[in-house]
C-alpha cells in the first residue's frame, strides 16, 4: 500500500528522471555509485509493461530466416554413445567439487549435451566464457577422453571475472578478466572440432561481453569450431516467468538469431529447447536423465562454423 502511494505521487518525478537522466547529474552520479538506475517504460528504453507483451509469449515465433537443421540435429543425437557415462553424473553433489544436476544454473539436458559433445568432437581446445557447473562437466568429459586415448592434452581455458572462487581447484587455465579484455589471439587458436562455450551476461550493453562475443569473436573463428550459447530458447522467446515476473531484460537471444538468419557460415547443431518440445523422445534417448526431470527446460544452443 505504501509503495503504491509513493509510486503514484512520485510518478512525474520518477518519469522525468527515467526519461532524461542527463538532466539530473547529481542523480546520475549517486545512482552510478549505488549501482542502480531508474528507467521509465518508454519506447526508447528496453523496459516494458506487462500490457506491452502479447497474451501468448510461449509459442514458437516466426523466424523465417533461421534454418534449425532438423535432420542434422537428430542425426547428432543418434551419434552420441555416452549414455552409460552420463548416468555416472551424480544427481547430488558429493564431494563438494563434483558436478550434480541439482543446481539452478546448468542442469539436466544442458550438462549432458556438453559432456556428449566433448566426447563426440574430442576437442584439442575448449574455451569457456563464463564458468562454473559447466566447468565441472567439461573437466569430466576431457578426463574421459584422455583415459580412453581419444586425445592427448586438451587445453581448457576459462574466463570468469565474477564468480566461482573454487574454479582454480579444477585444473583449467583461469583468466579472472572480462572477455572484452582477453586478447583476441586466444580465440584464433581454436580449430576444427574445438569448442567455444559462451554463458555470460546475456545482455547487450555498449562495449559489453555479448557484443564482443557475437560481433567480434565468433566472426573470426575458424571453420569447424563448435559454439555453445546458454539460455537460448529459440524459436520460442525467453520463458514467460522471466518476461512477466522477473523482467530480466535479457536480449542476447535476439542478436544470436539475427546473426544466424540466412547465414550459410553457421550450421545449427543442437537447439535443446526446440528438441525438448518437438523431438522429446529422441532427446531422452540421448540424455536419459531427462526422464527424471520432465519439467526441465534446457537452454543450450549449439552451432558450428561451417564456412
VORONU-729302 format. One record per atom (N, C-alpha, C, CB): x, y, z. Coordinates in pm, whole numbers, padded with zeros to 5 digits, always signed. Glycine has a CB too. Layout:
XYZ
...
end
This chain:
+00083-00120+00000
+00000+00000+00000
+00087+00126+00000
-00094+00000+00121
+00185+00129+00090
+00274+00245+00097
+00351+00261-00033
+00371+00233+00216
+00400+00147-00086
+00475+00151-00211
+00390+00207-00324
+00526+00011-00248
+00262+00167-00329
+00172+00216-00434
+00153+00366-00424
+00037+00145-00426
+00139+00417-00300
+00121+00561-00280
+00245+00638-00324
+00089+00591-00132
+00363+00587-00285
+00489+00653-00320
+00505+00659-00471
+00608+00581-00256
+00479+00546-00538
+00494+00541-00683
+00396+00636-00751
+00474+00398-00736
+00271+00637-00703
+00170+00724-00764
+00205+00872-00749
+00033+00696-00702
+00240+00912-00627
+00270+01052-00602
+00401+01095-00668
+00277+01079-00453
+00496+01003-00671
+00627+01038-00726
+00642+01011-00873
+00732+00965-00654
+00536+00961-00938
+00546+00920-01078
+00597+01029-01170
+00412+00874-01126
+00549+01152-01161
+00601+01256-01253
+00752+01277-01240
+00530+01387-01227
+00801+01281-01115
+00945+01299-01096
+01020+01176-01144
+00977+01327-00949
+00972+01057-01106
+01039+00934-01147
+01044+00925-01300
+00967+00810-01089
+00934+00964-01366
+00928+00955-01511
+01026+01053-01574
+00786+00982-01561
+01036+01171-01518
+01130+01270-01572
+01274+01222-01558
+01112+01405-01501
+01306+01170-01440
+01442+01118-01418
+01468+00999-01509
+01462+01078-01270
+01368+00911-01522
+01386+00792-01604
+01399+00822-01751
+01272+00700-01583
+01332+00928-01798
+01338+00962-01940
+01462+01043-01976
+01215+01039-01980
+01504+01132-01886
+01614+01224-01918
+01716+01228-01804
+01560+01365-01946
+01784+01116-01776
+01881+01117-01666
+01994+01217-01687
+01940+00978-01648
+02018+01253-01813
+02123+01351-01839
+02094+01487-01781
+02143+01364-01985
+01966+01514-01754
+01928+01643-01695
+01941+01644-01543
+01786+01677-01734
+01978+01531-01487
+01988+01520-01340
+02126+01464-01304
+01874+01429-01283
+02231+01544-01318
+02367+01492-01297
+02391+01440-01156
+02468+01600-01327
+02333+01504-01055
+02352+01455-00918
+02292+01317-00903
+02290+01553-00817
+02170+01299-00954
+02108+01166-00951
+02195+01064-01022
+01967+01169-01015
+02245+01102-01140
+02324+01008-01220
+02449+00964-01145
+02362+01072-01354
+02516+01059-01081
+02637+01024-01006
+02605+00934-00888
+02709+01150-00958
+02500+00967-00814
+02463+00887-00697
+02415+00748-00740
+02353+00958-00616
+02342+00743-00850
+02293+00613-00898
+02409+00525-00943
+02194+00633-01014
+02506+00585-01012
+02625+00508-01052
+02696+00454-00929
+02721+00596-01134
+02706+00538-00827
+02775+00498-00705
+02700+00384-00635
+02791+00617-00610
+02569+00389-00640
+02487+00286-00574
+02469+00161-00659
+02352+00342-00539
+02508+00168-00787
+02492+00053-00874
+02348+00027-00914
+02546-00069-00807
+02271+00134-00934
+02133+00117-00977
+02091+00240-01059
+02038+00097-00854
+01986+00219-01141
+01932+00330-01218
+01782+00314-01233
+01999+00338-01357
+01712+00423-01231
+01568+00424-01254
+01544+00449-01403
+01496+00534-01165
+01463+00363-01466
+01429+00381-01606
+01278+00371-01623
+01501+00277-01694
+01221+00464-01696
+01077+00459-01723
+01050+00365-01840
+01022+00600-01753
+00924+00324-01854
+00884+00246-01972
+00853+00344-02084
+00760+00154-01941
+00944+00352-02177
+00937+00448-02288
+00979+00374-02413
+01028+00574-02261
+00927+00415-02527
+00960+00341-02649
+01107+00351-02688
+00876+00392-02763
+01182+00440-02626
+01326+00447-02649
+01405+00362-02550
+01372+00590-02641
+01338+00300-02454
+01405+00225-02349
+01374+00075-02361
+01364+00277-02210
+01461-00010-02309
+01435-00155-02316
+01333-00204-02215
+01564-00231-02294
+01292-00118-02122
+01192-00157-02022
+01053-00164-02087
+01191-00058-01904
+00963-00238-02022
+00829-00255-02079
+00730-00285-01967
+00826-00368-02186
+00602-00273-01999
+00494-00310-01908
+00442-00447-01947
+00381-00204-01911
+00377-00513-01854
+00317-00642-01886
+00218-00628-02001
+00248-00702-01763
+00148-00516-02006
+00049-00494-02112
+00113-00483-02250
-00030-00370-02083
+00244-00458-02255
+00312-00449-02384
+00339-00586-02446
+00443-00374-02369
+00329-00690-02365
+00353-00826-02413
+00225-00884-02472
+00406-00916-02299
+00237-00972-02572
+00118-01039-02623
+00064-01137-02519
+00149-01113-02754
-00060-01178-02537
-00120-01272-02443
-00044-01404-02441
-00268-01297-02478
+00003-01447-02557
+00076-01573-02569
+00224-01542-02593
+00019-01661-02685
+00306-01570-02494
+00451-01549-02510
+00527-01682-02510
+00504-01459-02398
+00455-01793-02514
+00520-01924-02501
+00527-02002-02632
+00448-02006-02399
+00452-01963-02732
+00452-02037-02859
+00578-02005-02940
+00327-02004-02942
+00607-02090-03038
+00719-02062-03127
+00692-01935-03207
+00743-02181-03223
+00796-01854-03221
+00787-01733-03302
+00821-01764-03448
+00880-01622-03247
+00771-01682-03537
+00804-01698-03678
+00943-01640-03703
+00699-01628-03769
+01037-01726-03741
+01174-01684-03771
+01212-01740-03908
+01275-01734-03660
+01161-01680-04015
+01175-01740-04148
+01318-01751-04198
+01096-01661-04246
+01409-01673-04143
+01547-01680-04191
+01633-01781-04120
+01609-01548-04178
+01577-01852-04021
+01657-01941-03938
+01634-02087-03977
+01625-01921-03790
+01739-02154-04021
+01733-02297-04054
+01779-02376-03932
+01821-02330-04180
+01688-02448-03870
+01722-02524-03749
+01790-02657-03780
+01598-02550-03668
+01803-02692-03908
+01876-02814-03945
+01822-02935-03869
+02027-02797-03916
+01693-02959-03883
+01625-03064-03807
+01691-03200-03825
+01479-03072-03848
+01716-03239-03950
+01776-03371-03975
+01914-03381-03913
+01784-03398-04126
+01991-03275-03922
+02125-03276-03865
+02124-03287-03714
+02200-03153-03906
+02030-03219-03649
+02019-03229-03503
+01987-03371-03460
+01912-03132-03451
+01891-03433-03526
+01851-03569-03487
+01963-03668-03514
+01725-03611-03563
+02036-03648-03624
+02149-03738-03654
+02258-03725-03548
+02206-03707-03793
+02282-03604-03502
+02384-03585-03398
+02342-03651-03268
+02411-03436-03376
+02215-03638-03230
+02168-03707-03110
+02190-03857-03120
+02018-03677-03086
+02162-03914-03237
+02181-04058-03256
+02328-04098-03250
+02122-04102-03390
+02417-04004-03282
+02560-04035-03284
+02623-04037-03146
+02633-03936-03371
+02558-03979-03048
+02613-03979-02912
+02608-04119-02854
+02537-03879-02822
+02719-04163-02796
+02729-04300-02744
+02781-04303-02601
+02819-04384-02834
+02742-04207-02520
+02798-04199-02385
+02690-04205-02278
+02879-04072-02369
+02579-04272-02308
+02468-04275-02212
+02509-04336-02078
+02351-04353-02269
+02590-04441-02083
+02631-04504-01957
+02721-04411-01876
+02705-04636-01985
+02801-04330-01943
+02885-04234-01873
+02801-04120-01814
+02992-04177-01967
+02699-04079-01888
+02611-03973-01837
+02540-04018-01710
+02508-03933-01943
+02511-04148-01702
+02444-04199-01582
+02531-04184-01459
+02407-04346-01602
+02661-04170-01479
+02752-04156-01365
+02758-04012-01312
+02891-04201-01405
+02702-03918-01387
+02694-03782-01334
+02596-03782-01218
+02651-03679-01445
+02641-03749-01101
+02558-03763-00982
+02448-03659-00978
+02643-03753-00856
+02335-03696-00918
+02224-03602-00904
+02246-03506-00788
+02093-03678-00885
+02328-03545-00692
+02354-03459-00576
+02505-03451-00556
+02282-03514-00447
+02555-03329-00543
+02699-03308-00540
+02765-03365-00416
+02729-03161-00550
+02855-03459-00437
+02935-03515-00328
+03052-03589-00391
+02849-03611-00236
+03174-03549-00370
+03216-03440-00282
+03178-03302-00337
+03366-03446-00259
+03220-03199-00267
+03174-03063-00295
+03202-03019-00437
+03237-02967-00200
+03314-03059-00493
+03353-03008-00623
+03306-03095-00738
+03502-02994-00630
+03229-03200-00711
+03176-03283-00818
+03054-03216-00880
+03138-03423-00765
+03026-03252-01006
+02907-03197-01070
+02782-03266-01017
+02915-03212-01224
+02672-03193-01010
+02543-03251-00975
+02434-03178-01052
+02517-03242-00822
+02327-03252-01084
+02216-03192-01157
+02136-03094-01072
+02124-03301-01209
+02143-03107-00940
+02058-03024-00854
+02119-02885-00833
+02036-03093-00718
+02142-02815-00943
+02185-02676-00936
+02090-02594-01022
+02334-02660-00982
+02090-02465-01004
+01993-02379-01073
+02047-02318-01201
+01949-02269-00981
+02174-02345-01234
+02235-02277-01348
+02254-02366-01471
+02367-02221-01307
+02296-02489-01451
+02336-02572-01566
+02303-02716-01532
+02490-02555-01601
+02184-02760-01572
+02137-02888-01521
+02096-02985-01632
+02022-02867-01428
+01992-03065-01607
+01958-03178-01693
+01938-03134-01838
+01832-03248-01642
+02001-03207-01927
+01995-03176-02069
+02113-03093-02112
+01865-03105-02103
+02130-02976-02053
+02241-02889-02089
+02375-02953-02052
+02226-02754-02019
+02384-03006-01931
+02508-03070-01887
+02537-03193-01972
+02499-03110-01739
+02434-03271-02003
+02453-03392-02083
+02502-03358-02223
+02321-03471-02091
+02446-03252-02281
+02487-03214-02416
+02632-03169-02419
+02397-03103-02469
+02676-03094-02319
+02816-03052-02314
+02908-03173-02302
+02840-02956-02197
+02875-03263-02211
+02957-03383-02193
+02961-03462-02323
+02902-03471-02078
+02844-03485-02383
+02837-03567-02505
+02911-03500-02621
+02691-03591-02544
+02902-03369-02631
+02970-03300-02741
+03121-03310-02726
+02927-03153-02747
+03171-03299-02604
+03315-03313-02583
+03361-03454-02615
+03353-03276-02439
+03284-03553-02573
+03321-03692-02602
+03313-03721-02751
+03230-03788-02525
+03218-03659-02820
+03198-03684-02962
+03300-03608-03048
+03056-03644-03003
+03321-03480-03019
+03408-03398-03103
+03556-03413-03068
+03369-03253-03089
+03586-03455-02945
+03724-03473-02898
+03809-03348-02924
+03788-03595-02967
+03771-03237-02866
+03843-03111-02894
+03984-03112-02838
+03766-02994-02836
+04071-03040-02905
+04205-03015-02853
+04210-02889-02768
+04305-03005-02968
+04102-02809-02780
+04097-02685-02703
+03951-02651-02672
+04166-02568-02779
+03926-02609-02551
+03794-02564-02507
+03811-02432-02433
+03724-02671-02417
+03739-02330-02478
+03740-02201-02410
+03600-02176-02356
+03785-02085-02505
+03590-02151-02226
+03463-02115-02164
+03462-01966-02133
+03439-02198-02035
+03359-01899-02179
+03334-01760-02140
+03218-01764-02042
+03303-01666-02265
+03248-01753-01915
+03150-01781-01810
+03167-01925-01767
+03005-01755-01859
+03196-01947-01641
+03234-02080-01594
+03162-02113-01464
+03386-02089-01573
+03168-02240-01426
+03102-02284-01304
+03069-02431-01313
+02976-02202-01277
+02940-02465-01304
+02899-02605-01311
+02938-02667-01445
+02747-02617-01289
+02933-02588-01551
+02974-02639-01682
+03120-02681-01681
+02951-02534-01790
+03202-02613-01604
+03345-02645-01598
+03366-02782-01536
+03421-02538-01517
+03286-02815-01437
+03294-02948-01375
+03261-03057-01477
+03200-02957-01254
+03154-03034-01554
+03114-03132-01656
+03222-03146-01761
+02981-03091-01722
+03272-03033-01810
+03374-03036-01914
+03500-03107-01867
+03408-02894-01958
+03540-03081-01743
+03661-03146-01690
+03644-03297-01687
+03692-03094-01550
+03524-03344-01653
+03499-03489-01652
+03508-03547-01792
+03362-03520-01592
+03448-03480-01889
+03449-03531-02026
+03589-03531-02085
+03355-03449-02114
+03665-03425-02057
+03803-03418-02106
+03886-03529-02045
+03865-03280-02075
+03868-03552-01915
+03942-03660-01848
+03907-03795-01909
+03912-03660-01698
+03780-03815-01941
+03738-03943-02001
+03797-03960-02140
+03585-03952-02008
+03803-03853-02218
+03867-03860-02349
+04013-03901-02335
+03857-03725-02422
+04079-03846-02236
+04220-03878-02213
+04236-04024-02170
+04280-03784-02107
+04147-04070-02082
+04155-04208-02034
+04135-04310-02146
+04051-04231-01925
+04049-04277-02241
+04019-04370-02349
+04111-04353-02469
+03876-04352-02394
+04209-04266-02456
+04303-04245-02566
+04246-04167-02681
+04352-04376-02615
+04135-04096-02656
+04069-04023-02764
+04146-03897-02803
+03928-03986-02724
+04229-03847-02715
+04309-03730-02745
+04421-03719-02643
+04223-03602-02745
+04514-03628-02672
+04619-03602-02576
+04572-03500-02475
+04746-03555-02645
+04647-03393-02461
+04608-03288-02368
+04513-03191-02436
+04731-03214-02314
+04398-03170-02378
+04303-03069-02425
+04326-02942-02344
+04154-03119-02413
+04360-02835-02409
+04379-02709-02338
+04241-02654-02300
+04459-02606-02425
+04219-02634-02172
+04089-02592-02120
+04109-02456-02053
+04029-02697-02018
+04050-02352-02112
+04068-02215-02065
+03933-02158-02023
+04134-02126-02174
+03927-02096-01907
+03803-02036-01857
+03827-01888-01829
+03753-02108-01729
+03742-01803-01885
+03745-01663-01847
+03622-01634-01763
+03750-01570-01973
+03644-01603-01636
+03535-01584-01539
+03575-01473-01442
+03504-01717-01462
+03530-01351-01467
+03574-01239-01383
+03497-01222-01253
+03565-01114-01459
+03383-01290-01237
+03292-01253-01128
+03275-01358-01019
+03160-01222-01184
+03262-01485-01055
+03209-01582-00960
+03298-01706-00949
+03068-01623-01001
+03246-01805-00874
+03304-01938-00860
+03450-01934-00813
+03296-02011-00993
+03475-01901-00686
+03613-01892-00636
+03686-02025-00633
+03612-01834-00498
+03612-02137-00649
+03675-02269-00645
+03726-02315-00781
+03576-02370-00591
+03709-02235-00885
+03747-02279-01020
+03892-02323-01028
+03721-02169-01120
+03979-02251-00957
+04122-02282-00967
+04155-02423-00921
+04202-02183-00885
+04067-02486-00844
+04096-02621-00794
+04069-02729-00899
+04013-02649-00671
+04004-02693-01011
+03963-02794-01109
+04069-02824-01214
+03838-02750-01177
+04167-02735-01231
+04273-02765-01325
+04281-02680-01451
+04261-02901-01365
+04170-02623-01503
+04182-02541-01624
+04262-02414-01600
+04044-02505-01675
+04302-02350-01710
+04361-02217-01701
+04247-02118-01671
+04437-02178-01833
+04262-02040-01567
+04157-01947-01526
+04203-01804-01552
+04120-01967-01377
+04125-01732-01633
+04151-01591-01659
+04047-01510-01583
+04147-01560-01813
+04091-01441-01479
+03999-01360-01400
+03990-01220-01461
+04046-01352-01251
+03937-01216-01582
+03920-01088-01650
+03799-01096-01742
+04048-01051-01730
+03747-00982-01778
+03633-00977-01869
+03676-01023-02007
+03574-00835-01875
+03583-01086-02078
+03615-01133-02212
+03650-01015-02303
+03498-01213-02271
+03594-00897-02273
+03627-00780-02353
+03776-00749-02350
+03548-00660-02303
+03844-00792-02243
+03986-00761-02225
+04078-00876-02262
+04011-00721-02083
+04021-00990-02301
+04102-01106-02338
+04158-01086-02479
+04019-01238-02329
+04288-01107-02500
+04344-01091-02634
+04272-01180-02735
+04495-01123-02633
+04236-01124-02849
+04161-01199-02950
+04241-01316-03005
+04120-01107-03064
+04372-01309-02995
+04455-01418-03047
+04427-01550-02978
+04602-01383-03031
+04377-01545-02854
+04343-01669-02785
+04240-01747-02864
+04291-01640-02643
+04142-01679-02919
+04033-01745-02991
+04077-01790-03130
+03913-01653-03001
+04181-01727-03182
+04235-01770-03311
+04297-01909-03302
+04339-01670-03361
+04330-01953-03182
+04390-02085-03163
+04289-02198-03175
+04458-02093-03028
+04160-02167-03171
+04057-02270-03185
+04053-02321-03328
+03919-02216-03143
+04050-02454-03342
+04046-02514-03475
+03929-02609-03489
+04175-02588-03503
+03927-02683-03596
+03816-02774-03625
+03795-02873-03510
+03842-02850-03757
+03672-02884-03464
+03639-02973-03354
+03659-02914-03216
+03719-03096-03366
+03720-02797-03209
+03736-02730-03080
+03606-02659-03042
+03854-02628-03084
+03597-02616-02916
+03471-02565-02864
+03489-02428-02799
+03411-02663-02762
+03400-02336-02835
+03385-02209-02765
+03252-02214-02692
+03392-02086-02865
+03258-02210-02560
+03140-02224-02474
+03107-02087-02415
+03162-02330-02362
+02991-02032-02449
+02952-01898-02404
+02836-01908-02306
+02915-01808-02524
+02855-01855-02187
+02748-01844-02088
+02779-01721-02003
+02736-01976-01998
+02753-01605-02060
+02797-01481-01995
+02677-01401-01945
+02880-01396-02093
+02672-01271-01968
+02570-01188-01902
+02433-01195-01969
+02616-01045-01900
+02428-01237-02096
+02302-01249-02172
+02242-01114-02208
+02202-01329-02093
+02311-01006-02183
+02254-00873-02203
+02343-00792-02299
+02239-00799-02068
+02280-00733-02400
+02351-00645-02492
+02369-00509-02425
+02275-00631-02627
+02495-00470-02405
+02529-00339-02349
+02636-00275-02438
+02580-00352-02200
+02648-00144-02435
+02758-00081-02509
+02893-00134-02460
+02752+00072-02493
+02973-00181-02552
+03107-00231-02523
+03104-00349-02425
+03193-00119-02465
+02997-00428-02425
+02980-00536-02330
+03025-00671-02381
+02839-00545-02288
+03003-00773-02298
+03052-00907-02332
+02976-00969-02449
+03042-00997-02211
+02843-00954-02453
+02765-01019-02559
+02801-00965-02696
+02615-01001-02533
+02813-00834-02710
+02852-00779-02839
+02995-00819-02875
+02839-00626-02840
+03081-00827-02776
+03218-00874-02801
+03218-01016-02854
+03302-00866-02673
+03139-01102-02792
+03137-01243-02830
+03078-01265-02969
+03058-01323-02729
+02960-01207-02994
+02888-01238-03117
+02927-01150-03235
+02741-01225-03093
+02984-01034-03210
+03020-00944-03319
+03169-00938-03346
+02969-00806-03289
+03252-00978-03249
+03396-00970-03269
+03466-01105-03265
+03456-00880-03165
+03423-01193-03172
+03494-01320-03155
+03440-01428-03249
+03482-01368-03012
+03310-01452-03247
+03254-01559-03331
+03283-01537-03479
+03103-01569-03309
+03273-01416-03533
+03301-01399-03676
+03444-01431-03717
+03269-01260-03717
+03537-01434-03624
+03676-01461-03659
+03714-01608-03639
+03767-01373-03576
+03621-01691-03590
+03653-01831-03562
+03678-01909-03691
+03540-01895-03483
+03765-02009-03679
+03798-02094-03793
+03683-02190-03825
+03926-02173-03765
+03682-02237-03947
+03583-02336-03989
+03595-02461-03902
+03602-02372-04139
+03479-02514-03862
+03477-02636-03784
+03471-02616-03634
+03594-02716-03815
+03483-02492-03587
+03471-02466-03443
+03325-02481-03402
+03525-02324-03407
+03303-02545-03288
+03169-02562-03232
+03146-02454-03127
+03152-02705-03170
+03030-02390-03134
+02999-02279-03044
+02873-02312-02965
+02981-02146-03123
+02879-02289-02836
+02763-02307-02748
+02726-02172-02688
+02793-02411-02635
+02595-02144-02684
+02544-02026-02613
+02433-02075-02520
+02490-01916-02713
+02438-02033-02395
+02342-02084-02296
+02223-01991-02279
+02411-02105-02162
+02114-02049-02227
+01989-01978-02202
+01932-01921-02332
+02011-01866-02101
+01928-02007-02433
+01868-01974-02562
+01750-02067-02584
+01973-01986-02680
+01634-02011-02612
+01512-02090-02623
+01452-02085-02763
+01409-02041-02522
+01529-02040-02857
+01489-02030-02997
+01427-02162-03046
+01610-01993-03085
+01314-02155-03117
+01245-02037-03170
+01143-01975-03075
+01176-02074-03297
+01134-02025-02953
+01050-01958-02853
+01123-01838-02795
+01010-02056-02741
+01046-01752-02732
+01106-01638-02662
+01157-01686-02526
+01003-01520-02646
+01208-01595-02448
+01251-01630-02313
+01129-01678-02233
+01319-01509-02243
+01151-01759-02129
+01039-01814-02052
+00945-01705-01999
+01092-01896-01936
+00818-01740-01992
+00716-01642-01953
+00744-01581-01817
+00578-01707-01952
+00791-01660-01723
+00821-01606-01590
+00931-01501-01597
+00863-01719-01495
+01031-01524-01680
+01138-01426-01694
+01085-01296-01755
+01251-01483-01780
+00991-01308-01849
+00939-01190-01917
+00841-01112-01830
+00872-01230-02046
+00747-01184-01767
+00637-01115-01697
+00673-01081-01553
+00513-01201-01700
+00729-01176-01480
+00752-01153-01338
+00890-01096-01311
+00734-01281-01262
+00993-01162-01365
+01130-01123-01332
+01178-01000-01410
+01223-01239-01358
+01123-00977-01529
+01164-00864-01615
+01317-00862-01632
+01116-00730-01555
+01371-00974-01675
+01517-00986-01681
+01581-00895-01786
+01555-01128-01710
+01508-00861-01890
+01560-00776-01997
+01678-00840-02069
+01602-00641-01940
+01683-00973-02071
+01787-01040-02148
+01752-01028-02296
+01800-01190-02106
+01853-01009-02379
+01829-00990-02522
+01934-01055-02611
+01823-00844-02552
+02023-01130-02553
+02128-01199-02629
+02069-01287-02738
+02215-01282-02535
+01958-01355-02706
+01898-01449-02800
+01862-01381-02931
+01774-01513-02738
+01814-01259-02926
+01770-01190-03046
+01889-01157-03138
+01695-01062-03010
+02001-01118-03078
+02120-01092-03159
+02171-01220-03221
+02230-01026-03073
+02168-01330-03146
+02212-01458-03200
+02124-01499-03317
+02209-01567-03091
+01993-01484-03303
+01901-01521-03411
+01927-01438-03536
+01756-01504-03366
+01953-01309-03518
+01983-01223-03632
+02114-01265-03699
+01992-01076-03588
+02211-01304-03620
+02339-01347-03675
+02326-01475-03758
+02440-01369-03563
+02239-01566-03713
+02223-01694-03781
+02131-01687-03902
+02171-01797-03684
+02045-01585-03909
+01944-01578-04015
+02009-01567-04153
+01851-01459-03991
+01968-01657-04243
+02014-01656-04382
+02167-01658-04391
+01960-01532-04455
+02234-01720-04295
+02380-01721-04295
+02433-01862-04320
+02435-01667-04161
+02491-01887-04437
+02549-02019-04463
+02677-02044-04385
+02576-02034-04610
+02731-01941-04321
+02855-01960-04244
+02832-02046-04122
+02913-01825-04202
+02710-02047-04069
+02682-02118-03944
+02578-02227-03967
+02635-02021-03835
+02596-02339-03897
+02503-02451-03906
+02458-02490-03765
+02567-02573-03979
+02328-02491-03742
+02275-02530-03611
+02303-02678-03587
+02123-02501-03601
+02356-02710-03471
+02386-02848-03432
+02283-02902-03333
+02526-02859-03372
+02256-02827-03228
+02160-02868-03126
+02090-02743-03071
+02231-02947-03011
+01959-02741-03083
+01877-02639-03017
+01795-02713-02914
+01785-02559-03120
+01849-02725-02794
+01793-02820-02697
+01650-02789-02658
+01878-02822-02573
+01615-02663-02643
+01477-02634-02604
+01381-02669-02716
+01463-02487-02565
+01420-02643-02838
+01336-02682-02953
+01323-02834-02959
+01395-02628-03085
+01432-02905-02937
+01427-03052-02936
+01336-03102-02825
+01567-03110-02920
+01343-03040-02710
+01257-03080-02597
+01110-03075-02636
+01283-02989-02475
+01071-02971-02708
+00930-02952-02741
+00888-03027-02868
+00900-02805-02758
+00982-03055-02957
+00945-03112-03086
+00995-03254-03108
+00997-03026-03195
+01099-03294-03037
+01153-03430-03050
+01196-03479-02912
+01273-03433-03150
+01103-03472-02817
+01134-03507-02679
+01182-03650-02662
+01015-03486-02593
+01124-03743-02737
+01165-03884-02725
+01310-03902-02769
+01073-03974-02809
+01347-03841-02880
+01485-03852-02929
+01582-03788-02830
+01499-03785-03067
+01542-03678-02769
+01629-03612-02672
+01646-03699-02548
+01572-03474-02634
+01541-03764-02504
+01550-03850-02386
+01631-03976-02414
+01410-03889-02338
+01626-04026-02537
+01710-04142-02570
+01858-04105-02561
+01677-04195-02712
+01890-03986-02605
+02030-03942-02599
+02071-03907-02457
+02052-03822-02690
+01980-03844-02382
+02008-03798-02247
+01901-03851-02152
+02015-03642-02241
+01913-03976-02107
+01806-04042-02029
+01770-03971-01899
+01847-04181-01997
+01860-03888-01845
+01829-03820-01719
+01704-03734-01731
+01947-03733-01675
+01671-03691-01853
+01555-03605-01872
+01425-03676-01837
+01549-03557-02015
+01425-03809-01836
+01305-03881-01792
+01276-03852-01645
+01323-04032-01815
+01380-03825-01567
+01361-03794-01425
+01324-03647-01402
+01488-03827-01347
+01343-03566-01504
+01315-03423-01493
+01221-03381-01605
+01447-03340-01497
+01096-03427-01602
+01004-03399-01713
+00973-03251-01731
+00875-03472-01691
+00992-03170-01628
+00963-03027-01640
+01085-02945-01680
+00909-02975-01509
+01198-03010-01700
+01320-02938-01736
+01303-02866-01869
+01440-03035-01743
+01357-02746-01877
+01356-02668-02000
+01501-02633-02035
+01268-02538-01984
+01572-02727-02098
+01712-02700-02131
+01724-02579-02222
+01777-02822-02198
+01836-02509-02209
+01854-02386-02285
+01986-02377-02358
+01841-02270-02194
+02051-02491-02382
+02177-02488-02456
+02150-02484-02606
+02264-02610-02420
+02225-02401-02675
+02213-02388-02821
+02353-02403-02880
+02148-02250-02862
+02369-02500-02968
+02498-02530-03029
+02492-02505-03179
+02538-02676-03001
+02597-02443-03231
+02609-02430-03377
+02755-02445-03416
+02552-02294-03426
+02777-02474-03543
+02912-02496-03596
+02945-02388-03698
+02924-02636-03660
+03070-02347-03698
+03118-02258-03804
+03139-02344-03927
+03250-02181-03762
+03051-02332-04025
+03051-02421-04141
+03135-02370-04256
+02911-02444-04188
+03165-02242-04256
+03244-02184-04366
+03351-02090-04310
+03153-02108-04467
end
